[in-house]
């Protein structure tokens, strides 16, 4: 999921950017802040029921081998379901990956949830979208001073939707 924000030019030091839709129109271009975050919805009640049904079916299919004396099959089935449940709960409690791409004042700034920050001049930047197939898309901002890969935490459809937004904001930031 992504959210477009902009920082007020009257208060650039303000830590909380305002939503782009609520920003008043100004004569000068608005800086764009694109906040991207991994979509990590919690399991719904229906999904939990489905997961429980799969666990029950897994155990039922283990009964046949157990009746023939193969006790390792049900033990492995139970351990596999316990491991999957633990992994799902652990993943749900972890912090989702996020990125922030800011295009303002002739600069491109990128921050990710790992704490890495990159700031490059926007004048030489160009947007590059690469993919090995129709289900693969990687987004880059490349320039002579370096490159930035962004949108790693977005889905394929979200990456496709972000490309024209970033291209327009990059052109506006460069002054074209």
N, C-alpha and C positions, 0 to 999 in steps of 0.2 A: 504494500500500500504506500502511496505517496501523498504528500500534502504540499501545496505551493504557498509560500509565505513571502512577505516583503517587509523590509525594515523601513521605518519612517525616516525620511531624510532630515526632518526637524529634530529627531531624537535618535541618532545612529548609535549612541551608547546604550540604548535601552536593551536589556538582555532578552526580553520576550518580544519576538516579532509579531506583527499583526497579520491577520489572515488577508490574503490577496483580494478576495472579493469585498472585504470591508474597507479596503484602503481607498481614500479619496483620490480622485483624478488630479494629477499635477502636470505642469508643463514639461518638467524634466523626466527622464525615464526612471522607472521604479526598479530598484535592485531586486533580483529574484533569489529566493531561498527555496530550494527544493529539498524537503525532508523526506527521506525514504526509509521504510522500516519493513522488516520481514513480517508477512502476514502469518500470525500464529494464533489462530482461534482455538479456544478450549473445546474439548469434546462435548458435544451436545448430549442430552439424555438419550436420544435415539442412537447416537454413535456408541454410547456406553452399553446400551442394550445389545446392539449388533456385536460389539466386542465380547460381551458375555455369552452370546449365542455361539460365537466362534470357539470360545473356550470350552463350552459344554460339548460341542461337536468334536473338538479335539480330544476330549477325555473319552467320549463315547467310542470313537474309533480306536482308542487305545485299549478298550476292554477286551476285544477279541484276542489280541496277542497276549494279554495278561492271563486270560483263561487257559491258554496253551503253555503257560509257564515262562513267558518272556516278560519278566517284571521290569526290565530296563526300559521298555517302550513307554509305559505310563509314567515312569519316573522322569524320563526325558521330556515327555509332553508337558508335564506339570512344571518342570524347570524352565522350559521354553516359554510357556505362558507367563510365568512369574517374571522372567527376564524381560519379556516384552512389556508387561505392565509397569515394571520398574523404569524401563527406558522411556515410556510414554509420560509417566508422571514427572520424571526428572527433566525431560525436554520441555514440558509444559511450565515448569517452575523456573527455567533458565531465562536469562534476559535475551530478547530477540535482537538480531543484528540490525544495525541502523546506519544510515549515512546522511550527510548533509552536504549539498552542493550549493554554493553561493556564487552568483554572478553579479558583481557590482563594481562600479568605479574602475573599470578597466582591469579588474583582477578576477581570477577564478580561485575559489577556496573550496577544498574538499576535506571533510572530517568523517571518520568512521567510528564505529563503536569500540574498536580496538585501541583508539587513541591516536591514530596516525593522522597527521594534518599535512596538507600540501597546498601551497599558494603559488600560483603562476600568473604571469601577465596574460590577459585575454586577447591581445592584439594578434598574436601569432597562432592562436588556438583554432583548431578545426575539429568538427565532430566526426567521428568514425564509428560506424556500426559494422561489426564483423560477425559472421556466423558460418559454421560449416554445413549447416542444413536449415530446413525450415523451422526446426524446433530449437535451434541454438542461436542466441544473439548476445553479443558482448558489446558494451558501449564504452567508447574512449573519447577523451578530449586530448588531442595531441598538438604539441607545439614544439618549437625549437628548443625550449628550455626543459622539456620533459612531457610526460603523458600522465593522464589520470584515468583509471578505470572506475566507472561509477555504475550504479544500478545493480550491483551483484546480489542485493537482497530482494530484488523485485521479481515478480513472475514474468513470463514471456510476454503476455498481453500488456502488462504495465510498462515493460521496457519499450514496447512498440509505441505506446501512448505517450511516453516521456520524450521520445526522440524529437518530434516537432516543437515541443515546448522548449527544450534545451537549445535547439538550433535557433529559434526566434530570440530567446534571451541572450544567446551568445552574439548574435548579429547586433542586437541592441546595445550590448555591453561594449562591443568593439566600435560602435558608432557608424555602422553601415546602414 
